Amino acid sequence: MNDAKFSLGARVRLLADEREMIRIHPNQMAITYEVVRIVPGERDGEAKYHIKSDLEPHMRAVGETQLAEA
């Protein structure tokens, strides 16, 4: 995955994306997440990431445009 902006283990935070159907609560945007998996984009070519925080019991799947460096 040379086209991925973030690498495994990178610390990231969520960005609000008005195009998405699921809205992100401001509290979630304040959390730092770790990239645990990188998935190639199938339809649009944008890398997808599985991210995880110790503060949440689940992983999240997000697109590259929804993330920023922490």
Backbone bond lengths (Angstrom), bond angles and torsions (degrees), N, CA, C in turn:
res aa  C-N    CA-C-N  psi(-1)  N-CA   C-N-CA  omega(-1)  CA-C   N-CA-C  phi
1 M - - - 1.452 - - 1.516 110.40 -
2 N 1.277 118.54 69.71 1.456 121.36 -179.94 1.519 112.65 -73.65
3 D 1.328 117.90 -18.65 1.452 121.11 -177.26 1.525 112.75 -86.23
4 A 1.314 118.46 -6.07 1.459 121.70 -178.36 1.522 109.96 -73.77
5 K 1.312 116.09 134.75 1.466 121.75 -179.96 1.525 111.39 -74.71
6 F 1.341 116.61 -35.02 1.461 121.77 -177.41 1.525 109.55 -111.17
7 S 1.320 116.31 146.52 1.465 120.64 -179.63 1.521 110.31 -104.44
8 L 1.331 115.90 166.62 1.455 120.67 176.60 1.524 109.50 -56.97
9 G 1.313 115.99 136.86 1.462 121.11 179.82 1.517 114.30 85.23
10 A 1.328 117.31 -7.07 1.473 120.18 179.71 1.525 109.99 -64.25
11 R 1.316 116.93 144.07 1.455 122.54 176.62 1.528 107.66 -93.23
12 V 1.330 116.31 125.55 1.465 121.72 -174.90 1.531 110.06 -134.53
13 R 1.324 115.00 167.68 1.458 121.34 173.04 1.518 107.80 -133.20
14 L 1.326 115.61 157.08 1.461 121.52 -179.32 1.519 111.08 -81.73
15 L 1.320 115.44 144.76 1.459 122.42 173.64 1.524 108.89 -112.11
16 A 1.308 116.79 146.92 1.465 120.76 174.96 1.524 108.20 -68.73
17 D 1.312 116.32 137.24 1.465 121.88 179.04 1.522 107.60 -132.87
18 E 1.306 116.80 104.70 1.458 121.24 -174.98 1.524 113.21 -66.13
19 R 1.330 118.24 -15.51 1.464 121.37 179.15 1.520 112.04 -78.71
20 E 1.316 117.10 -19.85 1.460 121.19 -175.98 1.515 111.32 -78.58
21 M 1.317 115.95 147.19 1.454 121.79 177.69 1.531 111.14 -73.02
22 I 1.326 116.89 -33.13 1.455 121.10 -178.27 1.524 108.35 -91.88
23 R 1.300 116.17 122.96 1.464 121.16 179.21 1.521 109.80 -85.40
24 I 1.307 115.99 145.31 1.453 121.57 -179.57 1.524 108.58 -101.31
25 H 1.304 116.36 127.11 1.457 122.12 178.66 1.534 108.93 -70.71
26 P 1.322 118.43 143.53 1.480 120.31 178.95 1.524 113.60 -54.47
27 N 1.328 118.16 -32.70 1.466 119.88 177.65 1.523 111.57 -63.55
28 Q 1.334 117.15 -35.63 1.466 120.82 178.80 1.523 110.80 -70.32
29 M 1.321 116.89 -30.79 1.459 120.29 179.36 1.525 111.47 -71.99
30 A 1.330 117.67 -19.35 1.461 121.67 179.82 1.526 112.43 -86.00
31 I 1.323 117.17 -12.70 1.470 121.95 -177.92 1.526 110.07 -81.50
32 T 1.331 115.93 142.65 1.461 121.10 172.25 1.525 108.48 -93.91
33 Y 1.322 115.67 132.20 1.458 122.90 -179.10 1.526 109.48 -114.18
34 E 1.320 115.78 161.69 1.458 122.14 174.84 1.524 108.65 -115.76
35 V 1.329 116.62 135.46 1.467 120.94 176.07 1.524 107.64 -73.56
36 V 1.347 116.24 120.45 1.468 120.56 -179.04 1.526 112.59 -110.97
37 R 1.332 117.15 -14.08 1.469 120.40 178.48 1.526 108.94 -157.63
38 I 1.321 116.22 142.98 1.462 122.08 175.67 1.524 107.56 -116.86
39 V 1.331 116.03 128.49 1.467 121.81 -177.67 1.528 107.73 -120.81
40 P 1.338 118.81 127.66 1.465 119.50 177.93 1.526 111.27 -63.27
41 G 1.313 116.13 143.63 1.462 120.15 176.71 1.511 110.26 -69.42
42 E 1.302 117.31 128.85 1.462 120.55 -177.15 1.517 112.55 -88.86
43 R 1.337 116.70 -45.08 1.469 119.22 -175.37 1.521 112.32 -94.55
44 D 1.317 117.22 -46.53 1.460 119.93 -173.13 1.521 113.94 -104.26
45 G 1.336 117.67 -3.70 1.452 121.04 179.47 1.521 113.95 81.86
46 E 1.331 118.03 -6.43 1.453 121.46 179.70 1.531 109.16 -78.60
47 A 1.319 117.01 131.51 1.458 120.46 177.52 1.523 109.67 -63.31
48 K 1.314 115.09 142.79 1.459 122.11 175.59 1.527 107.46 -111.72
49 Y 1.302 115.91 150.56 1.463 120.92 -176.99 1.518 110.36 -130.06
50 H 1.316 115.68 145.15 1.459 121.72 167.77 1.523 104.34 -102.16
51 I 1.326 115.43 124.06 1.458 120.35 -177.62 1.523 109.05 -121.79
52 K 1.329 115.96 154.39 1.458 120.98 -176.74 1.520 109.47 -143.74
53 S 1.329 114.69 141.53 1.456 122.19 174.30 1.514 108.14 -122.17
54 D 1.321 116.90 147.74 1.465 120.98 175.36 1.527 111.08 -67.10
55 L 1.325 117.99 -16.35 1.458 122.39 -177.71 1.521 113.18 -86.08
56 E 1.326 117.23 -9.00 1.465 121.38 -179.43 1.525 109.39 -125.52
57 P 1.333 117.92 145.43 1.462 120.35 -176.93 1.534 114.23 -81.31
58 H 1.320 117.99 -3.59 1.467 121.43 -173.78 1.525 111.03 -129.36
59 M 1.334 115.29 163.58 1.458 121.23 171.91 1.520 108.48 -88.66
60 R 1.307 116.12 159.72 1.461 122.54 174.33 1.522 108.47 -119.90
61 A 1.319 116.67 144.26 1.463 122.62 174.49 1.526 106.90 -107.52
62 V 1.338 116.55 120.77 1.462 121.03 -176.53 1.518 110.37 -138.64
63 G 1.319 115.40 156.83 1.455 121.64 175.70 1.515 110.81 -84.64
64 E 1.316 115.16 160.76 1.460 121.66 -177.39 1.535 112.76 -58.35
65 T 1.332 117.40 -35.81 1.463 120.33 -178.28 1.522 112.61 -71.31
66 Q 1.328 117.22 -10.33 1.466 121.12 178.61 1.521 112.81 -93.10
67 L 1.352 117.00 4.28 1.458 120.81 -175.72 1.518 112.63 -122.85
68 A 1.329 114.72 151.97 1.461 122.39 172.25 1.517 107.69 -138.46
69 E 1.329 117.05 157.42 1.450 120.13 176.55 1.524 109.34 -62.76
70 A 1.323 115.88 141.94 1.468 120.24 179.63 1.521 110.17 -83.59
